[in-house]
Amino acid sequence: MAGFGPGTLMVSVPAMFDVHFFRTVVLLFQNSDDGTAGVIVNRPTGSKISELGGEFANQTCGIDQPVYSGGPVEGPLLAIHESLVWGEVGIMPGVFLSSNKNNLVELARQDKHRCRFIANYSGWGKGQLQDEIDAGGWLHLMGTPELIFADDETIWRNICERLGTDVMLGPKFRTDSNHSPELN
């Protein structure tokens, strides 16, 4: 899947009805010969970081925000954030990934940098995501911090609108006069 590196936003098409990815925006953080991994950035769980207990118990949370569901693959608590100090992996200029518990606690305490705490992740085996893209299931664009940390209730629609009206209809649902019936 050449060309889809860390920082790429995968946007599910309106016609995708997979319960795991319906109207989601996935930020890719890894792409290798073995597969691709990312986190959904617009699916809050309803739990807040202060409710997680463990290292977060009795902590003053400067940004007591929702914990997001990053996808259907079980994994550690992660944070996507803008702090170089607590960043472990650079995803793109100004956006970092962290999973170290000490860094996560420090990120929860601060209120200077935008941050999303994310449980679990999304993963695809070798060639799987490219097959889904080729089948018309995903749109993509390079992310920006503004897009990644946008309001989770409107980010999907705003990105689809940014990509254009035909995109909102989905590649197999175009209604223009050049539409080929075999795409139905």
N, C-alpha and C positions, 0 to 999 in steps of 0.2 A: 504494500500500500504506500508506494512512494508519494511524497508530497503531503502527507498527513502526519505532521509531527506534533510534538507537545505545543499546546497553545491553540490548536485547531478546535473549533466548536462544531460539533455534529448536532444537527437540528433535525428531529424526527419530522417527517412529512405529515400533513394533516390526515392522510389516509392510513397512517400507521395505527393499528388498534392493539398492538402488543401492550398488555397492561403494564409491563415494566418500563416502556419507553413512550407511552402516549403523551404527546405534547411536551417532550423533554428537550433540554439543551445539555449536551455532554461535553465537558472539557477534557480533551485528550491530554494525558501526561506521559504516556509511553507508547512507542511504536517500534517494534523490532521484527526480526524474521520469525519470532515465535508467536507474535500476536500484538494486540493493541489493548490499552487500558485507559480508562478515564473515569470521571465522576459526573453525575448529574448535578447541575448547579441550581435547579429550580424546583426541587421537590422537598419542602420542609416536612419533617415528621410529626410535628406537634409537641415534641419534647424540647426542652431548652438545655443548654450546656450546663447550667447550674443544677439540673436534675439528674445528671449522670452519676453522681456519687464518686467514690474512689478518690482519685487525685483532685477532683473538682469539688468535693465536699468541703464545706466551710471556707471556700475561696470567695473573694469578692470578684465578681465578674463584671468587668468594665463593659463588655459587649454581650450581655446575656441574651443571646439570640437563639433561634431554633437550630436544632441539629438537622441536617439534610440527609436524605437517603441518596447515596451515590450510585446505587444500582443493585442488581440482584445477586452479586457475588459477595459472599461474606468476607469481611476484611477488617482491618483495624480502623480506629477513629483517625481521620485525617483532617488537616486544615488546609484550605486554599486561602492565601492571604498576601498582603503587600509588604510584610516586614522582612527586610534583608537580614536583620539580626537573628530572627528565629527561623529563617528559611533554610531548608535542607536540600531541596531540589528546585532549581530554577525552571519554571515552565515556559516563561516568556519574560521579556523585560518588565520588571515590576511586579510579577506574580510568582509566588513560590508555593511549594507543597511541603508540609511537615507531618510527621507521624510520631516523633519522639515525644513521650509523655511530658517531659519537662518543658519542651517548647510549646506544647498544646496548652499547658497550664498558664504559661506566661502570656500566650496569645489571648486566653480567656480573661486574664487580669487587665489587659491594656484596652484602651479605647481610641488609640491614635490611628491604627491601620485597619482597613476593611478586611474582614475575615469571614469565612464560612467553614463551620465544622461539619464534617461529612462522615457518616457511617456507611461502610461497605463501598463497593465500586462496581463499575461496568467493565466487562472483559470480553474479548473476542479472540478466538484462535486464529492461527495463520490463515490469511485470506478471507476470513468470515465477514469482517466489516466491509471489505471491498466488494464482496458478493452482495451484501445488503445494499450498498450504495448503487451498484450496477443494476439491482432490481428496482431501484427507485425509492428505497425506504429512508434515505438520509440525504440531507443537504449539508453543505459545509461552508465555513468561512473562517478566516483567521480571527481569533479572539482579541479583544482588547480588555484592559481592566474595567473600563466602563460597561462593557457588555457582560463580563463575567460576574460583576457585583451588582448588576441591575436588579430592579424589583422582580422577585421570583414569580409574581402573579402576572406580569406582563412581558417578561423577557422573550418567551417563545414567540408570541404574536408579533412583537416588535422586530425580532430578527427575521421572521417570515416576511413581514411587510418590507423590511429593508432589502430583502432578496428579490422582491417583485411580486406582482399580482399573479402571474402564471404559476409561480412557486406555491402560492397559497392554494391553488387548485390541485397541485400535485402533478408530477410528470405524466401520469397515465390518465388524467382526468381533464385534459385541455379541451377547450370548446371552440378553438379558432377554426377557420375554414380549411386550414392545411392539416387538420387532424386526421390521422390514419386510423381507420376502424379497427385494425388488428391490435391496437394498443389498449383496447377495452378489455 
